[in-house]
């Protein structure tokens, strides 16, 4: 491994939430589920079962990066999809239980903060081994367990590099305001790593930007056999710009111009790239 890859690895290590931070995020979601259970009158099931909620998304799959946008919580509300007012009932319940906390309606979800940790709560119904949750066009299907299994399989085939490349690309998505959802990026990265075996992180980034523009628009199979997700080409201009910056960074590296190379990567990944890891002031115990 060369020194430049070590710099990327240090950046990735600082991006990924620590086990303690993931545990605190999960605890915040569990607290919200307990408040809803008490307010809505749903009965918890036996302790050896999953219960009436599931921590999903990046925290549930243990691939969350800084900054944490929200912890995704699926709540199995009593009455299921027949209760069209469930989000408003959940909002009223949390406002009453947490009068000092920010609570509001998002896109098919309820947003609440526990300490400094944002939680996005979605009513959910178990369906075909996965869950139905509210989406842009009615209820949509998702299978968090199959999604995690697909990522773990890809990681097992390439030494854990799938989730680490995904962390890098999430930083790029955030810094450059790329019009891709986190889940769409996850699908793309997993398929890219199953087809390609980049030898370095810089090559992996430039190869992904080129590969992604060739492979989309396309409908990608969802883990768990729940259908397909169409990923369009709105992100192509951002990918093309990123590709040429990555190429330029590699040229600077080859010529020994380290400051110029670093500038290009910081345009793509943020100003923290190449800096010593920042001291983490998020005291998870105190925040909760």
N, C-alpha and C positions, 0 to 999 in steps of 0.2 A: 504493500500500500504506500503511495507517495504522500508527501507532506500536504499537498493540496487536498487529497481525499481526507486526511486527518482533520483539516480545517472544516470541511463539509460535515464530517462526522461529529465534531464538537458542536457545530451549529445545530445539527439535528438533535443531538442529546439535549441541548438547551431548549429546543422547540417543544419536545414531547413532554407532556405532563408526567410528573413523578408518581409513583404508586401512592404516596401520601395525598397528593393533590387529587388523584382519581378517586381515592377513598372518600375524601371530603366532598367531592362533587356528587358521588353516589349517595352519601349520607344526606345531602341537601335534598335530593330527589325523593329519597325514602321519607323524609320529614314531610314533604308536600303530600305524598300519597297518604300518610297517616292522618293529616289534617282533613283531606278530602273524604277518607273513609269514615272518619268521625262525623263529619258534617252531612254526608249524603246517606249515611246509614247502611253502607255496604258491609257485608260480613267477611272478615278475612278467612282464608281457607287454612287447612292444616299446615303446620310449619314446614313439612317436608315437600310441599308443593311450591310453585313459583309465586302464588298469591295473586293479588288483584292489581299488580303493577309490574312494569318492566322498565329498567333503565336501558335505553336504546341509544342509537346514534354513535357518535365518536367515543363518548365516555363508556357506553356499554360495550363497545368493541375494543376498548383500550387503545385507541389511535388518536385521542384528542391532542391538540397542540395549542400553544399560546398564540394569541389570546383566546381564552375559552369563550365562545360566543353564547352557548347555552348547553345545559344538560337536557337531553331529550328523555321525557318520561311518558310512557304509555300507561294510561290508567283505565282499567276495565270497569267502567262505570255501570251501575245497575240499570237495566233497561236497554242497553246497547243503542244501535242506530235509530231505534224508534223514538228516542228522546231527542228531538231536534233542538231542544233548548238546553242541552247538557252543558255546553260551554258557558252559557250565561249562569246556570246554576253553580257550576264550578267556580266561576268568577265571584259570585256573591258569597260562596262559602269561604273562599280564601281571603276576600276583603274583610269579612267578619273575623276570621281567625288571625289575620295579620294586618291590623289596621295601620301600622307604620310602614309596611313593605310596599314597594311599587308593584301593582298588579294591573295587567291590561290584556286585551285581546290581540293576538297576532294573526298570522295567516293559517287558519285552521287549528290554532293552538291558544293556550293561555300562558302568558308570560308572567313570572313572579321571581323576585329575588329573595334568597335566603342568605342573610349576611351579605357578602359581595358576590355570591354565586347565582347566576341566572339559570332558571329552570323553565323549559318549554314543555307544558303539559298538553298531551293530546288524548282525547277520549279514544278508546280502542275496543275492538271486538275480535275475539279469536276466530280465525277462519283459515281452513286448508293448511293447518300447521303453522300459520303465521298470524298476521293481524290485519284488520281493516282499520284505517285511520282517515280522518278528513283530509282531503286534498283540494287542488284547484277546481277539479271537475267532479265533485262528489267523493265518495269513499274510494280509497286506493289500497292495494295490498302490499304488504312488506313482510319479510321474514328475517328478523335480526340474527337469529341463530344460524341460518344458512349463509347470511352475509359474512358473519364472523368466520364460519368454517371455510368459506371460499378464500378469504384473506389469509387465514392460517395455512391453508394448503399451498397457496402461492408463495408465502414466506418460506415454507418448509422446502420448497424446490429451489430457492435462490438465496439461502442464508439470511433470511429476514430483511432482504432489501426492498421488498414490495412496500411494506408499511413505512420504511424510512424514506423511500423516494416519494411516497404519498405525502409525508410530512413536509418535505422540501417544496412540493408543488402546492400544498396548502398555503405555505408562506408566500409563494409567487402569486397565487390567487388573491390573497388578502392585500398584498402590497400593490399589485397592478389592477385591482378591481376587475378581475376576469369574470365574465358572465357564465360561470359554470357552478352548479350546486356542488356541495361537498360529496354527495353520493354519486353524481355523474363523474366527478374526478376519480372517485374510488373505483368505479367500473372501468374507466379508461386505463388507469394505472395497472390494475390487475391484469387486464388483457394485454397491455403493452409488455409487462414483465413475463407473461406466459409465452410471448412471441420473441422477445428480444432479451439479450443478456449483455447489457452495457458493462464495460470493465471499470469505468470510473464514474463518479457522480456528475462531473461536468459533461461527459459524453452521454450519460443517461438523460440529463435534462435536454440537451440539444436534440438527441435522437427522439425523445418523447414529443417535443414540439413539432418536429417534422412528421413523425408517425401519426400523431393525432389529427393533423390537418388532412392526411391521406385517408384516414379511417372514418372520418365523420363528414357529413351526417350519416348516421347509422342507428338502427334499433338494436340495443344490446340486451342479451338474455339476463333476466334477474335471477339471483340465487334463490333456490327453492322452487324453481319452476312456476313462478307466479306471473309470467308474462314477459314483456319487453319494455325497455325504456328508450325512447328516442332521444339521441343527443345530436343537436343541430350544429350549425357552423358559425353561430354568432361569436364564438370565442376565437375564431381563426385569426383575425387581425392581431389580437393580443399574443397568440401563439407564434405568429410570424415575427413580430417584433422581438419576442423573447428569444426565438431561434437565432436571430442575427446578433443579439447581444451576447448570447452564449458562445457563438462562433468567434465573435470579437474578443471575448474574454480568453478563449483558448489560444487565440493568436498572440495576445499580450503575454500569456503564460509561456508560450514557446519562445518568445523573444526575450524573456526575462524581465518584462516590465510589470512587476508585481503590483505597484499602486494602481496602474491603469486596469489591470485584471480585476482587482478588488472593487474598483469603482463600478465596473459593469455588473458584477455579481450583486453588489448592493442595490443597484437599480432594479434588479429582478427579485431579490430575496429580502431586502430591508437593510437598514443601516447597522443592525446588530451582527450581520454576517462578518466573520473574521475578527470580531472583538472578543475579549475575555467574557465568559458567561456572567450575566448580570446576577447580583445577589437577589435571591427571591424573597421579597418582603411580604408575600402572601402567607400569613400565619393562619393555617387552615383551622386549627383548634380555636383560635380567638375569633375568627370570622364566623364560625358556627355557633 
